[in-house]
Amino acid sequence: MILVGILILLIGASLLCSVRGVLGPTAPDRVVAFDAITSLMVAVLVILGVVYEAGFYLDVALVYAMLAFLGTLAIAKYLEGRRVGD
Amino acid sequence: MIELIAYIFLGIGGACTLIGAMGILRFPDVYNRLHANTVVVVGGVMMTLFGVSILYGLSTYSLKALLIALFLFITNPVGAHAIARAAHKSGVKLWPRSVVDKLEEEEKR
C-alpha cells in the first residue's frame, strides 16, 4: 500500500518535471527535465515490477536507464557545437 | 523493524522527489535546475530503490534494484556534467544574481 503511494508521488513529480519540459526557455532546460523524468520512470518501473511480482520489469528498468544515459550524452554532445539562437 | 527502516527510506525518497521536482519547476536557470535534477535522482530515486531492496530482503528483486541504484549513482553526475558543459558552451546565460562563473574566467584567460 505504501508502495502504491510512493508510485503516485513519483508520477506527480514527473508531471511537474514535464511542465518544465514544455515551458523550458532553452534546449538544456528540456534536457534536464527529460533526464529527471527518465530517472523517475526507472523508479516507477522498479516499483511496478515489485508490486506485480514480475521480475522482467527490473531488467527493462536497467536497460531504460542505460539508454536514457546514452540519449542525454548524445544530446549534450549535439548542443555543444552550436550557439543559442541558431 | 526491517520494514520500518524500509518505509523510512521510501518516505525520504518520495519527499526528495517532490522537492526536487518543485526545484526543477521553480529554479531560475539551467545550472540551478541541474542541482534540483541531482536531488531528484540521488535523493529520491536511489533512496526509493534502497527502500525496495531493504523491503524485499535477499532476493533477485533487491539485487537488481541495487544494481540499478549503483548504475544511476555512476551515470547521473556524468550526464549532469555533460549538460552543464554543453549549456555553458552554447552560450546559455547565468541567472543575473549569480555570484561567480569560474569557467568563463578560465576561458577569458
N, CA and C atoms of all chains as a GROMACS GRO file, in nm:
protein
  585
    1MET      N    1   0.083  -0.121   0.000
    1MET     CA    2   0.000   0.000   0.000
    1MET      C    3   0.086   0.126   0.000
    2ILE      N    4   0.191   0.123   0.084
    2ILE     CA    5   0.282   0.239   0.085
    2ILE      C    6   0.354   0.250  -0.049
    3LEU      N    7   0.382   0.134  -0.110
    3LEU     CA    8   0.449   0.137  -0.241
    3LEU      C    9   0.364   0.206  -0.345
    4VAL      N   10   0.231   0.183  -0.338
    4VAL     CA   11   0.143   0.249  -0.435
    4VAL      C   12   0.140   0.399  -0.411
    5GLY      N   13   0.144   0.440  -0.281
    5GLY     CA   14   0.150   0.583  -0.252
    5GLY      C   15   0.276   0.647  -0.306
    6ILE      N   16   0.391   0.577  -0.289
    6ILE     CA   17   0.517   0.629  -0.343
    6ILE      C   18   0.509   0.638  -0.495
    7LEU      N   19   0.442   0.538  -0.556
    7LEU     CA   20   0.425   0.538  -0.703
    7LEU      C   21   0.349   0.663  -0.749
    8ILE      N   22   0.241   0.698  -0.675
    8ILE     CA   23   0.164   0.817  -0.712
    8ILE      C   24   0.249   0.943  -0.694
    9LEU      N   25   0.331   0.946  -0.585
    9LEU     CA   26   0.420   1.061  -0.565
    9LEU      C   27   0.517   1.076  -0.682
   10LEU      N   28   0.575   0.962  -0.726
   10LEU     CA   29   0.673   0.968  -0.835
   10LEU      C   30   0.608   1.017  -0.964
   11ILE      N   31   0.485   0.971  -0.991
   11ILE     CA   32   0.419   1.013  -1.114
   11ILE      C   33   0.383   1.162  -1.107
   12GLY      N   34   0.342   1.208  -0.986
   12GLY     CA   35   0.315   1.351  -0.973
   12GLY      C   36   0.439   1.435  -0.994
   13ALA      N   37   0.553   1.388  -0.940
   13ALA     CA   38   0.678   1.461  -0.960
   13ALA      C   39   0.717   1.464  -1.106
   14SER      N   40   0.695   1.353  -1.179
   14SER     CA   41   0.731   1.354  -1.321
   14SER      C   42   0.637   1.444  -1.400
   15LEU      N   43   0.513   1.460  -1.355
   15LEU     CA   44   0.424   1.557  -1.421
   15LEU      C   45   0.477   1.700  -1.402
   16LEU      N   46   0.522   1.732  -1.278
   16LEU     CA   47   0.580   1.864  -1.254
   16LEU      C   48   0.701   1.887  -1.346
   17CYS      N   49   0.787   1.784  -1.359
   17CYS     CA   50   0.904   1.797  -1.445
   17CYS      C   51   0.864   1.816  -1.590
   18SER      N   52   0.755   1.748  -1.633
   18SER     CA   53   0.716   1.761  -1.773
   18SER      C   54   0.661   1.900  -1.802
   19VAL      N   55   0.605   1.968  -1.698
   19VAL     CA   56   0.566   2.109  -1.718
   19VAL      C   57   0.688   2.192  -1.753
   20ARG      N   58   0.800   2.168  -1.681
   20ARG     CA   59   0.922   2.242  -1.714
   20ARG      C   60   0.972   2.203  -1.852
   21GLY      N   61   0.957   2.077  -1.892
   21GLY     CA   62   0.999   2.036  -2.024
   21GLY      C   63   0.922   2.106  -2.134
   22VAL      N   64   0.794   2.135  -2.109
   22VAL     CA   65   0.716   2.208  -2.210
   22VAL      C   66   0.753   2.355  -2.208
   23LEU      N   67   0.767   2.414  -2.087
   23LEU     CA   68   0.788   2.558  -2.077
   23LEU      C   69   0.931   2.599  -2.112
   24GLY      N   70   1.029   2.512  -2.072
   24GLY     CA   71   1.169   2.549  -2.066
   24GLY      C   72   1.220   2.639  -2.176
   25PRO      N   73   1.276   2.755  -2.143
   25PRO     CA   74   1.310   2.850  -2.250
   25PRO      C   75   1.421   2.802  -2.342
   26THR      N   76   1.521   2.730  -2.292
   26THR     CA   77   1.630   2.686  -2.380
   26THR      C   78   1.630   2.533  -2.388
   27ALA      N   79   1.710   2.483  -2.482
   27ALA     CA   80   1.716   2.338  -2.500
   27ALA      C   81   1.774   2.263  -2.379
   28PRO      N   82   1.880   2.313  -2.313
   28PRO     CA   83   1.930   2.240  -2.197
   28PRO      C   84   1.828   2.226  -2.085
   29ASP      N   85   1.737   2.323  -2.071
   29ASP     CA   86   1.629   2.307  -1.972
   29ASP      C   87   1.546   2.183  -2.001
   30ARG      N   88   1.512   2.166  -2.128
   30ARG     CA   89   1.432   2.049  -2.166
   30ARG      C   90   1.509   1.921  -2.143
   31VAL      N   91   1.642   1.925  -2.169
   31VAL     CA   92   1.722   1.803  -2.147
   31VAL      C   93   1.724   1.768  -1.999
   32VAL      N   94   1.734   1.870  -1.912
   32VAL     CA   95   1.734   1.845  -1.768
   32VAL      C   96   1.601   1.782  -1.725
   33ALA      N   97   1.490   1.837  -1.776
   33ALA     CA   98   1.360   1.781  -1.740
   33ALA      C   99   1.346   1.638  -1.791
   34PHE      N  100   1.396   1.613  -1.912
   34PHE     CA  101   1.392   1.477  -1.970
   34PHE      C  102   1.471   1.378  -1.885
   35ASP      N  103   1.588   1.423  -1.841
   35ASP     CA  104   1.673   1.336  -1.759
   35ASP      C  105   1.603   1.300  -1.628
   36ALA      N  106   1.542   1.400  -1.565
   36ALA     CA  107   1.473   1.373  -1.438
   36ALA      C  108   1.354   1.280  -1.460
   37ILE      N  109   1.280   1.301  -1.572
   37ILE     CA  110   1.163   1.217  -1.596
   37ILE      C  111   1.205   1.073  -1.621
   38THR      N  112   1.316   1.053  -1.695
   38THR     CA  113   1.358   0.914  -1.720
   38THR      C  114   1.402   0.846  -1.591
   39SER      N  115   1.471   0.919  -1.503
   39SER     CA  116   1.511   0.857  -1.376
   39SER      C  117   1.389   0.821  -1.293
   40LEU      N  118   1.289   0.912  -1.292
   40LEU     CA  119   1.167   0.882  -1.216
   40LEU      C  120   1.095   0.761  -1.275
   41MET      N  121   1.099   0.748  -1.408
   41MET     CA  122   1.032   0.633  -1.470
   41MET      C  123   1.104   0.503  -1.437
   42VAL      N  124   1.238   0.509  -1.419
   42VAL     CA  125   1.310   0.390  -1.374
   42VAL      C  126   1.258   0.345  -1.239
   43ALA      N  127   1.241   0.441  -1.146
   43ALA     CA  128   1.189   0.404  -1.014
   43ALA      C  129   1.047   0.351  -1.023
   44VAL      N  130   0.966   0.412  -1.112
   44VAL     CA  131   0.828   0.365  -1.130
   44VAL      C  132   0.827   0.221  -1.181
   45LEU      N  133   0.918   0.189  -1.276
   45LEU     CA  134   0.924   0.053  -1.329
   45LEU      C  135   0.965  -0.047  -1.221
   46VAL      N  136   1.061  -0.007  -1.137
   46VAL     CA  137   1.104  -0.098  -1.031
   46VAL      C  138   0.989  -0.126  -0.935
   47ILE      N  139   0.917  -0.020  -0.895
   47ILE     CA  140   0.807  -0.041  -0.800
   47ILE      C  141   0.695  -0.123  -0.865
   48LEU      N  142   0.669  -0.099  -0.993
   48LEU     CA  143   0.567  -0.179  -1.062
   48LEU      C  144   0.606  -0.326  -1.067
   49GLY      N  145   0.734  -0.353  -1.097
   49GLY     CA  146   0.779  -0.491  -1.101
   49GLY      C  147   0.768  -0.560  -0.967
   50VAL      N  148   0.795  -0.485  -0.859
   50VAL     CA  149   0.785  -0.546  -0.727
   50VAL      C  150   0.639  -0.570  -0.689
   51VAL      N  151   0.552  -0.475  -0.724
   51VAL     CA  152   0.411  -0.489  -0.687
   51VAL      C  153   0.345  -0.601  -0.766
   52TYR      N  154   0.372  -0.608  -0.896
   52TYR     CA  155   0.312  -0.713  -0.978
   52TYR      C  156   0.386  -0.846  -0.969
   53GLU      N  157   0.500  -0.849  -0.896
   53GLU     CA  158   0.584  -0.968  -0.885
   53GLU      C  159   0.627  -1.020  -1.022
   54ALA      N  160   0.667  -0.929  -1.108
   54ALA     CA  161   0.716  -0.964  -1.241
   54ALA      C  162   0.858  -0.913  -1.253
   55GLY      N  163   0.955  -1.005  -1.255
   55GLY     CA  164   1.094  -0.964  -1.247
   55GLY      C  165   1.146  -0.893  -1.370
   56PHE      N  166   1.080  -0.914  -1.486
   56PHE     CA  167   1.138  -0.855  -1.607
   56PHE      C  168   1.121  -0.705  -1.612
   57TYR      N  169   1.031  -0.649  -1.531
   57TYR     CA  170   1.022  -0.504  -1.522
   57TYR      C  171   1.155  -0.442  -1.478
   58LEU      N  172   1.227  -0.513  -1.392
   58LEU     CA  173   1.353  -0.457  -1.341
   58LEU      C  174   1.462  -0.461  -1.448
   59ASP      N  175   1.461  -0.565  -1.531
   59ASP     CA  176   1.554  -0.567  -1.644
   59ASP      C  177   1.524  -0.453  -1.741
   60VAL      N  178   1.394  -0.433  -1.766
   60VAL     CA  179   1.354  -0.322  -1.853
   60VAL      C  180   1.400  -0.190  -1.794
   61ALA      N  181   1.392  -0.176  -1.661
   61ALA     CA  182   1.434  -0.051  -1.596
   61ALA      C  183   1.584  -0.030  -1.614
   62LEU      N  184   1.663  -0.137  -1.602
   62LEU     CA  185   1.809  -0.123  -1.618
   62LEU      C  186   1.844  -0.080  -1.760
   63VAL      N  187   1.784  -0.145  -1.860
   63VAL     CA  188   1.813  -0.110  -1.999
   63VAL      C  189   1.764   0.032  -2.029
   64TYR      N  190   1.650   0.070  -1.971
   64TYR     CA  191   1.597   0.204  -1.992
   64TYR      C  192   1.689   0.309  -1.934
   65ALA      N  193   1.748   0.281  -1.816
   65ALA     CA  194   1.842   0.376  -1.756
   65ALA      C  195   1.964   0.392  -1.844
   66MET      N  196   2.015   0.280  -1.899
   66MET     CA  197   2.132   0.289  -1.987
   66MET      C  198   2.101   0.371  -2.112
   67LEU      N  199   1.987   0.344  -2.175
   67LEU     CA  200   1.954   0.416  -2.299
   67LEU      C  201   1.929   0.564  -2.271
   68ALA      N  202   1.870   0.595  -2.154
   68ALA     CA  203   1.848   0.736  -2.121
   68ALA      C  204   1.980   0.809  -2.100
   69PHE      N  205   2.076   0.739  -2.038
   69PHE     CA  206   2.209   0.799  -2.020
   69PHE      C  207   2.275   0.826  -2.154
   70LEU      N  208   2.265   0.728  -2.246
   70LEU     CA  209   2.323   0.749  -2.379
   70LEU      C  210   2.255   0.865  -2.451
   71GLY      N  211   2.122   0.875  -2.438
   71GLY     CA  212   2.050   0.984  -2.503
   71GLY      C  213   2.090   1.118  -2.449
   72THR      N  214   2.106   1.127  -2.315
   72THR     CA  215   2.148   1.253  -2.255
   72THR      C  216   2.285   1.295  -2.306
   73LEU      N  217   2.378   1.197  -2.310
   73LEU     CA  218   2.513   1.231  -2.358
   73LEU      C  219   2.511   1.274  -2.504
   74ALA      N  220   2.428   1.207  -2.586
   74ALA     CA  221   2.424   1.241  -2.728
   74ALA      C  222   2.368   1.381  -2.748
   75ILE      N  223   2.261   1.415  -2.674
   75ILE     CA  224   2.202   1.549  -2.690
   75ILE      C  225   2.300   1.655  -2.640
   76ALA      N  226   2.372   1.626  -2.530
   76ALA     CA  227   2.468   1.722  -2.478
   76ALA      C  228   2.580   1.745  -2.579
   77LYS      N  229   2.625   1.634  -2.642
   77LYS     CA  230   2.731   1.647  -2.742
   77LYS      C  231   2.682   1.730  -2.862
   78TYR      N  232   2.554   1.712  -2.896
   78TYR     CA  233   2.499   1.787  -3.008
   78TYR      C  234   2.487   1.935  -2.974
   79LEU      N  235   2.447   1.965  -2.849
   79LEU     CA  236   2.427   2.105  -2.811
   79LEU      C  237   2.558   2.180  -2.799
   80GLU      N  238   2.668   2.107  -2.775
   80GLU     CA  239   2.795   2.176  -2.755
   80GLU      C  240   2.839   2.251  -2.880
   81GLY      N  241   2.800   2.202  -2.997
   81GLY     CA  242   2.854   2.258  -3.119
   81GLY      C  243   2.784   2.382  -3.171
   82ARG      N  244   2.683   2.434  -3.103
   82ARG     CA  245   2.610   2.547  -3.160
   82ARG      C  246   2.579   2.650  -3.053
   83ARG      N  247   2.548   2.771  -3.098
   83ARG     CA  248   2.516   2.880  -3.006
   83ARG      C  249   2.365   2.890  -2.989
   84VAL      N  250   2.322   2.957  -2.882
   84VAL     CA  251   2.179   2.981  -2.862
   84VAL      C  252   2.129   3.079  -2.967
   85GLY      N  253   2.015   3.048  -3.026
   85GLY     CA  254   1.959   3.137  -3.126
   85GLY      C  255   1.985   3.093  -3.268
   86ASP      N  256   2.073   2.994  -3.288
   86ASP     CA  257   2.094   2.941  -3.423
   86ASP      C  258   1.973   2.862  -3.468
   87MET      N  259   1.070  -0.434   1.226
   87MET     CA  260   1.184  -0.341   1.238
   87MET      C  261   1.244  -0.312   1.100
   88ILE      N  262   1.272  -0.422   1.026
   88ILE     CA  263   1.328  -0.405   0.892
   88ILE      C  264   1.230  -0.327   0.804
   89GLU      N  265   1.102  -0.361   0.817
   89GLU     CA  266   1.001  -0.291   0.736
   89GLU      C  267   0.996  -0.143   0.770
   90LEU      N  268   1.013  -0.111   0.900
   90LEU     CA  269   1.010   0.030   0.940
   90LEU      C  270   1.124   0.107   0.873
   91ILE      N  271   1.245   0.046   0.872
   91ILE     CA  272   1.360   0.112   0.807
   91ILE      C  273   1.332   0.131   0.658
   92ALA      N  274   1.275   0.027   0.595
   92ALA     CA  275   1.245   0.037   0.451
   92ALA      C  276   1.144   0.148   0.426
   93TYR      N  277   1.042   0.158   0.513
   93TYR     CA  278   0.943   0.264   0.492
   93TYR      C  279   1.001   0.402   0.514
   94ILE      N  280   1.098   0.412   0.608
   94ILE     CA  281   1.164   0.542   0.626
   94ILE      C  282   1.240   0.581   0.500
   95PHE      N  283   1.312   0.482   0.440
   95PHE     CA  284   1.383   0.511   0.315
   95PHE      C  285   1.286   0.553   0.205
   96LEU      N  286   1.173   0.480   0.194
   96LEU     CA  287   1.075   0.513   0.089
   96LEU      C  288   1.017   0.652   0.112
   97GLY      N  289   0.994   0.688   0.240
   97GLY     CA  290   0.941   0.822   0.268
   97GLY      C  291   1.039   0.931   0.231
   98ILE      N  292   1.169   0.909   0.264
   98ILE     CA  293   1.270   1.007   0.224
   98ILE      C  294   1.273   1.020   0.072
   99GLY      N  295   1.264   0.906   0.002
   99GLY     CA  296   1.265   0.909  -0.144
   99GLY      C  297   1.150   0.987  -0.202
  100GLY      N  298   1.029   0.960  -0.152
  100GLY     CA  299   0.914   1.034  -0.205
  100GLY      C  300   0.923   1.182  -0.178
  101ALA      N  301   0.966   1.220  -0.056
  101ALA     CA  302   0.978   1.362  -0.023
  101ALA      C  303   1.082   1.429  -0.111
  102CYS      N  304   1.198   1.362  -0.132
  102CYS     CA  305   1.303   1.424  -0.213
  102CYS      C  306   1.262   1.436  -0.359
  103THR      N  307   1.185   1.338  -0.411
  103THR     CA  308   1.141   1.354  -0.550
  103THR      C  309   1.048   1.474  -0.564
  104LEU      N  310   0.956   1.491  -0.468
  104LEU     CA  311   0.865   1.606  -0.480
  104LEU      C  312   0.942   1.737  -0.468
  105ILE      N  313   1.036   1.743  -0.370
  105ILE     CA  314   1.113   1.867  -0.352
  105ILE      C  315   1.195   1.898  -0.477
  106GLY      N  316   1.261   1.794  -0.532
  106GLY     CA  317   1.343   1.816  -0.650
  106GLY      C  318   1.260   1.854  -0.772
  107ALA      N  319   1.140   1.794  -0.785
  107ALA     CA  320   1.056   1.829  -0.900
  107ALA      C  321   1.010   1.974  -0.888
  108MET      N  322   0.976   2.018  -0.765
  108MET     CA  323   0.941   2.159  -0.749
  108MET      C  324   1.059   2.248  -0.780
  109GLY      N  325   1.182   2.201  -0.744
  109GLY     CA  326   1.300   2.279  -0.777
  109GLY      C  327   1.320   2.290  -0.927
  110ILE      N  328   1.300   2.179  -0.999
  110ILE     CA  329   1.314   2.184  -1.145
  110ILE      C  330   1.211   2.281  -1.203
  111LEU      N  331   1.093   2.284  -1.144
  111LEU     CA  332   0.990   2.374  -1.197
  111LEU      C  333   1.020   2.520  -1.163
  112ARG      N  334   1.078   2.549  -1.046
  112ARG     CA  335   1.079   2.686  -0.996
  112ARG      C  336   1.213   2.755  -1.007
  113PHE      N  337   1.325   2.682  -1.020
  113PHE     CA  338   1.455   2.748  -1.014
  113PHE      C  339   1.477   2.834  -1.138
  114PRO      N  340   1.563   2.938  -1.125
  114PRO     CA  341   1.566   3.039  -1.231
  114PRO      C  342   1.646   3.005  -1.356
  115ASP      N  343   1.752   2.925  -1.351
  115ASP     CA  344   1.826   2.899  -1.475
  115ASP      C  345   1.872   2.754  -1.481
  116VAL      N  346   1.941   2.719  -1.591
  116VAL     CA  347   1.970   2.578  -1.619
  116VAL      C  348   2.057   2.516  -1.510
  117TYR      N  349   2.153   2.594  -1.461
  117TYR     CA  350   2.252   2.536  -1.370
  117TYR      C  351   2.187   2.506  -1.235
  118ASN      N  352   2.097   2.595  -1.188
  118ASN     CA  353   2.023   2.565  -1.066
  118ASN      C  354   1.932   2.446  -1.086
  119ARG      N  355   1.873   2.435  -1.205
  119ARG     CA  356   1.783   2.321  -1.229
  119ARG      C  357   1.859   2.190  -1.232
  120LEU      N  358   1.986   2.195  -1.276
  120LEU     CA  359   2.068   2.072  -1.271
  120LEU      C  360   2.088   2.026  -1.128
  121HIS      N  361   2.104   2.123  -1.038
  121HIS     CA  362   2.115   2.087  -0.896
  121HIS      C  363   1.989   2.015  -0.849
  122ALA      N  364   1.872   2.068  -0.889
  122ALA     CA  365   1.747   2.004  -0.849
  122ALA      C  366   1.734   1.866  -0.912
  123ASN      N  367   1.784   1.850  -1.035
  123ASN     CA  368   1.782   1.721  -1.104
  123ASN      C  369   1.862   1.618  -1.025
  124THR      N  370   1.977   1.660  -0.972
  124THR     CA  371   2.058   1.566  -0.894
  124THR      C  372   1.989   1.530  -0.763
  125VAL      N  373   1.914   1.625  -0.706
  125VAL     CA  374   1.836   1.592  -0.586
  125VAL      C  375   1.731   1.486  -0.618
  126VAL      N  376   1.666   1.500  -0.734
  126VAL     CA  377   1.565   1.400  -0.773
  126VAL      C  378   1.629   1.262  -0.784
  127VAL      N  379   1.744   1.253  -0.853
  127VAL     CA  380   1.799   1.121  -0.882
  127VAL      C  381   1.864   1.060  -0.758
  128VAL      N  382   1.958   1.133  -0.696
  128VAL     CA  383   2.033   1.073  -0.586
  128VAL      C  384   1.948   1.068  -0.459
  129GLY      N  385   1.877   1.177  -0.430
  129GLY     CA  386   1.798   1.177  -0.307
  129GLY      C  387   1.670   1.099  -0.318
  130GLY      N  388   1.606   1.105  -0.436
  130GLY     CA  389   1.474   1.044  -0.447
  130GLY      C  390   1.477   0.903  -0.502
  131VAL      N  391   1.527   0.888  -0.626
  131VAL     CA  392   1.517   0.758  -0.692
  131VAL      C  393   1.606   0.655  -0.623
  132MET      N  394   1.728   0.697  -0.586
  132MET     CA  395   1.817   0.599  -0.520
  132MET      C  396   1.764   0.559  -0.384
  133MET      N  397   1.707   0.654  -0.307
  133MET     CA  398   1.652   0.617  -0.177
  133MET      C  399   1.532   0.524  -0.194
  134THR      N  400   1.450   0.550  -0.298
  134THR     CA  401   1.338   0.460  -0.323
  134THR      C  402   1.386   0.319  -0.356
  135LEU      N  403   1.492   0.309  -0.438
  135LEU     CA  404   1.544   0.177  -0.473
  135LEU      C  405   1.603   0.107  -0.351
  136PHE      N  406   1.672   0.183  -0.265
  136PHE     CA  407   1.723   0.124  -0.141
  136PHE      C  408   1.609   0.072  -0.054
  137GLY      N  409   1.501   0.152  -0.046
  137GLY     CA  410   1.387   0.110   0.035
  137GLY      C  411   1.326  -0.019  -0.018
  138VAL      N  412   1.311  -0.028  -0.151
  138VAL     CA  413   1.256  -0.151  -0.211
  138VAL      C  414   1.347  -0.269  -0.181
  139SER      N  415   1.479  -0.247  -0.196
  139SER     CA  416   1.571  -0.361  -0.177
  139SER      C  417   1.578  -0.403  -0.031
  140ILE      N  418   1.561  -0.309   0.063
  140ILE     CA  419   1.557  -0.349   0.205
  140ILE      C  420   1.428  -0.424   0.234
  141LEU      N  421   1.319  -0.377   0.172
  141LEU     CA  422   1.187  -0.438   0.199
  141LEU      C  423   1.182  -0.583   0.152
  142TYR      N  424   1.254  -0.616   0.044
  142TYR     CA  425   1.242  -0.750  -0.012
  142TYR      C  426   1.358  -0.841   0.022
  143GLY      N  427   1.442  -0.799   0.117
  143GLY     CA  428   1.544  -0.889   0.168
  143GLY      C  429   1.644  -0.932   0.063
  144LEU      N  430   1.694  -1.055   0.075
  144LEU     CA  431   1.794  -1.104  -0.020
  144LEU      C  432   1.721  -1.182  -0.130
  145SER      N  433   1.690  -1.114  -0.238
  145SER     CA  434   1.622  -1.181  -0.350
  145SER      C  435   1.669  -1.116  -0.479
  146THR      N  436   1.619  -1.167  -0.592
  146THR     CA  437   1.662  -1.108  -0.719
  146THR      C  438   1.611  -0.966  -0.734
  147TYR      N  439   1.492  -0.939  -0.678
  147TYR     CA  440   1.440  -0.802  -0.685
  147TYR      C  441   1.538  -0.704  -0.622
  148SER      N  442   1.581  -0.736  -0.499
  148SER     CA  443   1.665  -0.640  -0.428
  148SER      C  444   1.802  -0.629  -0.494
  149LEU      N  445   1.855  -0.739  -0.547
  149LEU     CA  446   1.986  -0.729  -0.612
  149LEU      C  447   1.978  -0.645  -0.738
  150LYS      N  448   1.872  -0.666  -0.818
  150LYS     CA  449   1.858  -0.584  -0.939
  150LYS      C  450   1.834  -0.438  -0.904
  151ALA      N  451   1.757  -0.412  -0.799
  151ALA     CA  452   1.732  -0.273  -0.759
  151ALA      C  453   1.863  -0.207  -0.715
  152LEU      N  454   1.947  -0.281  -0.641
  152LEU     CA  455   2.075  -0.224  -0.600
  152LEU      C  456   2.165  -0.199  -0.721
  153LEU      N  457   2.158  -0.290  -0.820
  153LEU     CA  458   2.239  -0.271  -0.942
  153LEU      C  459   2.196  -0.144  -1.016
  154ILE      N  460   2.063  -0.124  -1.026
  154ILE     CA  461   2.014  -0.003  -1.093
  154ILE      C  462   2.055   0.121  -1.015
  155ALA      N  463   2.051   0.113  -0.880
  155ALA     CA  464   2.090   0.228  -0.799
  155ALA      C  465   2.238   0.261  -0.820
  156LEU      N  466   2.322   0.158  -0.826
  156LEU     CA  467   2.465   0.181  -0.849
  156LEU      C  468   2.488   0.244  -0.986
  157PHE      N  469   2.413   0.193  -1.087
  157PHE     CA  470   2.429   0.248  -1.222
  157PHE      C  471   2.388   0.395  -1.227
  158LEU      N  472   2.275   0.429  -1.162
  158LEU     CA  473   2.232   0.570  -1.159
  158LEU      C  474   2.333   0.656  -1.084
  159PHE      N  475   2.390   0.600  -0.976
  159PHE     CA  476   2.486   0.676  -0.897
  159PHE      C  477   2.610   0.708  -0.978
  160ILE      N  478   2.648   0.617  -1.071
  160ILE     CA  479   2.765   0.644  -1.155
  160ILE      C  480   2.730   0.739  -1.268
  161THR      N  481   2.615   0.715  -1.336
  161THR     CA  482   2.591   0.787  -1.461
  161THR      C  483   2.530   0.924  -1.443
  162ASN      N  484   2.457   0.949  -1.334
  162ASN     CA  485   2.389   1.078  -1.325
  162ASN      C  486   2.484   1.197  -1.315
  163PRO      N  487   2.593   1.191  -1.235
  163PRO     CA  488   2.686   1.304  -1.235
  163PRO      C  489   2.752   1.327  -1.370
  164VAL      N  490   2.780   1.217  -1.444
  164VAL     CA  491   2.840   1.232  -1.576
  164VAL      C  492   2.745   1.306  -1.670
  165GLY      N  493   2.618   1.265  -1.669
  165GLY     CA  494   2.521   1.332  -1.754
  165GLY      C  495   2.500   1.477  -1.715
  166ALA      N  496   2.496   1.506  -1.584
  166ALA     CA  497   2.476   1.644  -1.539
  166ALA      C  498   2.594   1.730  -1.580
  167HIS      N  499   2.715   1.674  -1.568
  167HIS     CA  500   2.834   1.749  -1.609
  167HIS      C  501   2.830   1.779  -1.758
  168ALA      N  502   2.789   1.680  -1.839
  168ALA     CA  503   2.785   1.700  -1.984
  168ALA      C  504   2.682   1.806  -2.020
  169ILE      N  505   2.566   1.803  -1.954
  169ILE     CA  506   2.464   1.902  -1.986
  169ILE      C  507   2.510   2.042  -1.947
  170ALA      N  508   2.572   2.055  -1.828
  170ALA     CA  509   2.617   2.186  -1.783
  170ALA      C  510   2.722   2.243  -1.877
  171ARG      N  511   2.815   2.155  -1.920
  171ARG     CA  512   2.921   2.200  -2.010
  171ARG      C  513   2.863   2.241  -2.145
  172ALA      N  514   2.767   2.162  -2.196
  172ALA     CA  515   2.706   2.195  -2.324
  172ALA      C  516   2.628   2.326  -2.314
  173ALA      N  517   2.558   2.345  -2.202
  173ALA     CA  518   2.481   2.469  -2.186
  173ALA      C  519   2.574   2.589  -2.181
  174HIS      N  520   2.685   2.576  -2.108
  174HIS     CA  521   2.777   2.689  -2.098
  174HIS      C  522   2.844   2.717  -2.231
  175LYS      N  523   2.877   2.610  -2.305
  175LYS     CA  524   2.942   2.632  -2.435
  175LYS      C  525   2.848   2.689  -2.538
  176SER      N  526   2.718   2.652  -2.530
  176SER     CA  527   2.626   2.705  -2.629
  176SER      C  528   2.573   2.841  -2.588
  177GLY      N  529   2.628   2.898  -2.481
  177GLY     CA  530   2.601   3.039  -2.453
  177GLY      C  531   2.478   3.066  -2.371
  178VAL      N  532   2.429   2.971  -2.293
  178VAL     CA  533   2.315   2.999  -2.206
  178VAL      C  534   2.364   3.088  -2.091
  179LYS      N  535   2.291   3.200  -2.072
  179LYS     CA  536   2.333   3.295  -1.968
  179LYS      C  537   2.302   3.242  -1.828
  180LEU      N  538   2.388   3.282  -1.733
  180LEU     CA  539   2.359   3.253  -1.594
  180LEU      C  540   2.248   3.345  -1.545
  181TRP      N  541   2.189   3.306  -1.431
  181TRP     CA  542   2.093   3.394  -1.364
  181TRP      C  543   2.165   3.524  -1.328
  182PRO      N  544   2.101   3.641  -1.349
  182PRO     CA  545   2.174   3.767  -1.325
  182PRO      C  546   2.228   3.784  -1.183
  183ARG      N  547   2.166   3.720  -1.084
  183ARG     CA  548   2.214   3.735  -0.947
  183ARG      C  549   2.314   3.628  -0.907
  184SER      N  550   2.364   3.551  -1.006
  184SER     CA  551   2.468   3.453  -0.975
  184SER      C  552   2.595   3.524  -0.934
  185VAL      N  553   2.674   3.458  -0.848
  185VAL     CA  554   2.788   3.526  -0.787
  185VAL      C  555   2.915   3.504  -0.869
  186VAL      N  556   2.941   3.380  -0.914
  186VAL     CA  557   3.072   3.351  -0.972
  186VAL      C  558   3.054   3.259  -1.092
  187ASP      N  559   3.143   3.274  -1.192
  187ASP     CA  560   3.144   3.186  -1.309
  187ASP      C  561   3.288   3.153  -1.341
  188LYS      N  562   3.339   3.048  -1.278
  188LYS     CA  563   3.482   3.017  -1.291
  188LYS      C  564   3.518   2.975  -1.433
  189LEU      N  565   3.425   2.907  -1.504
  189LEU     CA  566   3.459   2.855  -1.637
  189LEU      C  567   3.481   2.971  -1.735
  190GLU      N  568   3.395   3.076  -1.723
  190GLU     CA  569   3.413   3.189  -1.813
  190GLU      C  570   3.543   3.263  -1.783
  191GLU      N  571   3.577   3.278  -1.654
  191GLU     CA  572   3.705   3.341  -1.618
  191GLU      C  573   3.820   3.260  -1.676
  192GLU      N  574   3.806   3.127  -1.672
  192GLU     CA  575   3.914   3.042  -1.723
  192GLU      C  576   3.927   3.056  -1.874
  193GLU      N  577   3.812   3.069  -1.944
  193GLU     CA  578   3.819   3.078  -2.089
  193GLU      C  579   3.868   3.215  -2.135
  194LYS      N  580   3.846   3.320  -2.054
  194LYS     CA  581   3.892   3.453  -2.094
  194LYS      C  582   4.043   3.466  -2.085
  195ARG      N  583   4.102   3.382  -2.000
  195ARG     CA  584   4.245   3.396  -1.977
  195ARG      C  585   4.330   3.364  -2.099
   0.00000   0.00000   0.00000
